[in-house]
Amino acid sequence: MYTVYTTKTFDREISKLPVDYQEQIQNIFVQLKNNPYVGDQLQYQHLREKRLREKRIYYLVYDKLNLVLVVAISGKKDQQATISHIIRYFDEYRQYAEELFRNG
């Protein structure tokens, strides 16, 4: 079983969404705990997305840490910019995930 964490940026973004979206996102987190590879693979094996209506939730899977880090949500038109941003900050996300893992 994996532990699912989110970034502060992701938390801010979902707080702006309607309650029904937020509930569906919580259901996605339950899925990710059991199978982090449930979403579509993007350019890298550990970079994935899960669709939620017209939105996409982006997350990184760290198998060695048994950890999923949910990093972003966007619409289809912002998809490539969001993916590029995530790829650019891979190292920072990895450090953040390791810190979360250490602090339990």
Summary of the structure (lengths in Angstrom):
residues: 104
radius of gyration: 12.7
end to end distance: 14.4
largest distance: 36.1
contacts: 294
relative contact order: 0.18
helix: 52%
strand: 28%
